[in-house]
Amino acid sequence: MVEQIATVVAQSKQRAVRAVNNALVEMNWNIGKYIVEYEQSGSARAEYGANLISKLSRDLTLRIGKGYSRSNLSNMRLLYLRFPIFQTLSGKLSWSHYIELVGIDDKLERDFYFAESVNQNWSVRYLREQRERGLFYQLATAKDKEEIVSLSAHGLDIVQPKDIVKDTYFLDFLGIKVPDYSEGELEDALIRNMEDFLLELGKGFAFVGRQYRLTIDNEDYHADLVFYHIILKCYVIIDLKRGKVRAEDIGQMNMYLGYFALDVNTESDNPPIGIILAADKNDVMVQYATYNMDANLFVAKYQLYLPETEELKQIVRAELDKYNQ
């Protein structure tokens, strides 16, 4: 009985919190609507202009109390402008989530973070971190226009192996500054920072082990990092390369895929995925070396620094512009 009552109390508290949050978001949306409608009347715009928010903040604070600062009122105004139809808002997100979202000017980017926050139950902190890392543009750089639009509208849907692979992985969290690091040092740094690496890999990855031994014809080989993807239900083998990926690296990864498919997989496992993570790659060589090879073998790059988000934006915009001409 104690357990049942405790469960009822906890569930009731959660519903109460959601109800209060939904009421707060709706109230703030309505305040934003009043501000925008007031601004759109010519006389109001002429009389108050840019000072409207400041004057409104002072008047509301005197009459109602705290919570109506200039920044808060500006966010309420933006909430209405970004989401003019109230029914499109989600009750799963808090007012703090919406503060992060309304600050995003680009609609495609904003829609992506909205969808991911709702679908994946992102915390406000995690949403902020992914925004700062430019996750949307990281994912969108390797997609065409239709895929970018779909990514924005629905978030990241994982239904096939290529959905979990990025064109470039940013490993700035490792703190490696020296140019003469070894592959072993890179692997050690990834192990020490596994939580951050899992976030960079994306959702669904579970770490299995490092230097995974594969014995073939009485000879031992070692896959650098092995994961299991719980959504695709398959092993993911990652091999690290300090320099440019070579044709023999691709052949070796293909052998690893064969080993896992034939000797490690159970009946419930899907075919394994191989990712060669290199500092550099030649796309033409990769195309030749993977010709008629396993479609689950990918070659990606890593960078030890996080590029300016504007660089990623330009790549995505260029892809969109190609289809708009």
Summary of the structure (lengths in Angstrom):
residues: 325
radius of gyration: 24.9
end to end distance: 67.1
largest distance: 86.1
contacts: 900
relative contact order: 0.08
helix: 58%
strand: 16%
